[in-house]
Amino acid sequence: MKILCAGLRDYKSGKTTLTLSLMRFFKEKDISVSGFKPKSGNNLWYHWKSIKKALEEGTLYGTDAIALHEEMAKKIPITLINPVHRLWMPNSDEMNLGGLPNFILDRITLENEQIIAINNHIKCPVDDLYFKTLLSQSKILNIKNREDLQKLTNFYEKADKSAEKKLLKEFDIVICESYANTGLPWDSINNLDYVFVIEPFYLSIYDGERYLEASKLVSTIRIEQTTEEIVEPIKPLKYAKIPPFSENIIDEFKIFLETQLEELFHDFL
């Protein structure tokens, strides 16, 4: 089974909390479940502690991937859970002088190869020594312009597909968490059973195939469809108003959802 968790807000919509609550629900049913964060990113200034730890391991990953990895009963490489990761500069401007987004580099894990795509228009303010292990264990691609960046899309797709295929072989359920308010974490994602869409105080659950069909019908000038654009023409299978939780949020959220989850997954359980 494959479930997608998507958000209606660009930031802090509750996707990771929802994903962890669903993982915990299935774990308590003795069903093997994996979280999956196809694409993620973190900021050099605001997330330095986790970045430094990952760099010491010769890779990069984000705080969401760490949370999903720690929740899993069966441990697998964290880069399988999170095949594509972007390291951002702490700039407020979206684009730098080279016409590229203000990222330092992308880490793409494809099969057994780690690829590091470096933005040639950014001077990283952190000492090069921190990146020595990462770069020595990776294939290096230099991103000089928008065309070079566009070519990375093929690597992203291959990495996401490959990781998903491996996870589906290892686990009964894979719960895929999208990023920001993007409706689909990668273009060719398919065969979704259910889609959980969340924002503060509200949760809607959609049939996966209807969600994908709606995505194909939505007209947009942007490269990435927002979740709101996809769900606007379709009705949810279930809808819930979520109360605020004061502590033990993941467990409280799981308990709050249990009745609806039992009904929804009755045949699977």
N, C-alpha and C positions, 0 to 999 in steps of 0.2 A: 504494500500500500504506500502511496505517495501523497503527502499533504503539504500544501504551501501555506505559509503564514506571511501575509502582506499587511502593510500599514497605510493609513490614510493621511499620515502627516510626514513631513520631511525628516523630523527628528523626534525621538522619544514617543513614538506611538504605542509602544508596548509589545513589539514583535518578539523580542528575546524572552521576556517574561512569559508570554503566551506559549512560545516554543518549549521552554523549560517545563511549564506546567503540563503540557501535553505529553512530553517525554516521561515525566514522573507518573502520570496517570497510566501509561502503557507499561512502564516498568513494574508497577505494583500489580499488574495483571500477568506478570511473567512473560511479556511479549518483548522480543528484542527490538530496540528502537534506536535510531541514530539521528542526531541533529545534523543539519547541513547548511552551511553558510557559503554559498557559491562565490559571492563577492563581498568584500568588506574593506574598510579603510580606517586608519587612525592618524592622529595628528602628532607630529614630531615633538611639539612643545607640551601639549596637554596629556599625552599618554606615554611619556618617556619611560616610566617604570616598566611597563609591559613590553615596550619596544626594545629596551636594553636587554631584557631577559631573552626575548626571541632572537635578537642579534647574536647573543652569546651562544645560542644553539645553531647558528648559521642559517636562520630563516626569518620570516616575519609573519605575524598574525595579529588579530585584534582581540579586544576584550570579549566580544560576543562569542568568538570561536573558543576562547578559553572557558567561558561559562558552559557552552554546549559540551565541550570535551570533558569537563569535570563531572557533568551530569551523567555521562554514559557509563553503563556497567561494563561493557567491553571496550578496552582501550585500543585505539587505532591511532595512526599518525594524525596530528592536529591539522596538517596541511591537506589531508584527505577530506576532512570536514570543511576546510576552508581553502580551496584550490587557488583562488585569486585574491590578492591583498594589495592595497595601495597605501603608500606612505605619503601623507600630505604635509606641505609647509603650513605654518600658522598664519598665512596671509589672509586678509579679508577679500582681496580682489580674486575673482574667479579665474581670470586668465593672467599669464605673465607676458613679458614682452615678446616672447617667441610665438604667441598665439596658442599656447598650450595651457591646459589646466595647471594650477599651481601644485603639482605633485612632485615628489622627489624621485620615486621609483615605484614600479609594480613588481610584485613577486608572483610568478605564475608557476604552479607545480603541475606538470603534465607527465603522467606515468611516473617514471623514476627520475625525471629531469627537472631541475629547478632553473627557471629562466628569470633573470632580473633585467627589466627594461628601465633604463636610466634616462631621465629627462635632462637633456644636455643644456637647457636654458636655465636650470636651477643650480645655484651653488649651495650645497648643504652646509649649514653652519656648525654641524657637529663634527668632531674630529674623525678623520677617515679611518682611524684605527678601529673604531667601533664596527665598521662595515667590512673589515678585512676577512673575517671568517665567512660571512654571507657571500661576498663576491668571489672568494676562492673556491666555493662549492657550487657555483652557478654558471650558466651560460649567459653572457652579457649581450644585450641589445641596446643600441643607442637611439634614443628618440629625439630627432632633430626638428621635426615639423609635424603638422597635422596628418599628413599622409602616412608617416611612420607610425603615428599613434593609431590611425585607422587600421593598419595592418595587424595590430595586436588583437583586434576583435576575433580573428580566426583562432588565435592561441587561447583566448578566454573561452570560446565555445568548446574547443577540444578538451580543455582542462576541466570545465564544468561537466561535460558529458561523461568523460572518463571517470571522474570521481563519483558521480551519481551511479554509474553502472556498477562500480565496485561496491558501493554502499548497499545497493539493492540486492546484491548477491549475499552480503553478509548479514543483513538485518531484515526483519519482517516488515518494519515500517521505517520510512525515511521522512523526516519532517524538515522541509526546506524553508529557511528564513530569507526573505528578500531583503533589500536594503533601501533606506530612505522611504519615499512613498512610491517607489517603482513597482509597477504591477507584476512584472515578470523578471526574475533575477537574471535570466539569459534568454536570448531570442527563441531558441529551439526547444525549450522545455515542453514536455508533452506528458500525456497519460496521467494527468492529475486526478486523484480520487476526490479530494476535497480541498477547498481553499477557505482559510480562516482570515477574515479581514478585521483589523482592530484599530481603534483609536481610543483615547481616554474616555471611559464610561460606556463604550459601545463595542459590541462584537457581533459580526454577521458571519454565517457559514454558508458557503456556496458549493454547488455541484462542480467538480473540477472540470469536466468536459464543457459544461455550459460557460464557465469562466473563460476557458481557452477559445471557445467559439466567439464569445463577445469581444475578446482581444483582437481577433482577426477582422471583426467588423468595424471596430473603432477607427475613425479617421483622425490622425494627428500629424502635426508638422514636426513634432519632436521625435528624436531618435528613440527615446524611452517613453512608453505609455505610463501614465500614473494609474495607481490602483482605482482612484475615483472614476477615471474615464472608463475603465473596464466594467466596473460593477454598476454604473449608472443605469444601463438598460435591462439588467437582470434582477430577479427576486431571490432573496436568500432562502435556503432551506430552513434555517433557524436564525433567531435574532435574540440577543440578550443585552440588558442594561447591566453594566458592571459597576458594583459599588467600590468606593475607594477602600484599600486595605492598609492597615496601619503597620503590620509587621508580619514576618513569615509570608511574604507576598506570594511566592510561588505556590506554597502549600494551600494558602487561603484561596487563591485563584483556582487551583485544581479542585478543591472541595466544592467551590461555587459552581464549577462547570460539570461536576460528575454526573448529575442526573441527565443532562443533555447529551453528554458523551456516551453514556451507557445506551441511550436510545439510538443515537446516531450510528454507533459501532456495534450494535447488538449482534448482527450476523457474524462479524469478525471476531468478537470476543467469545 
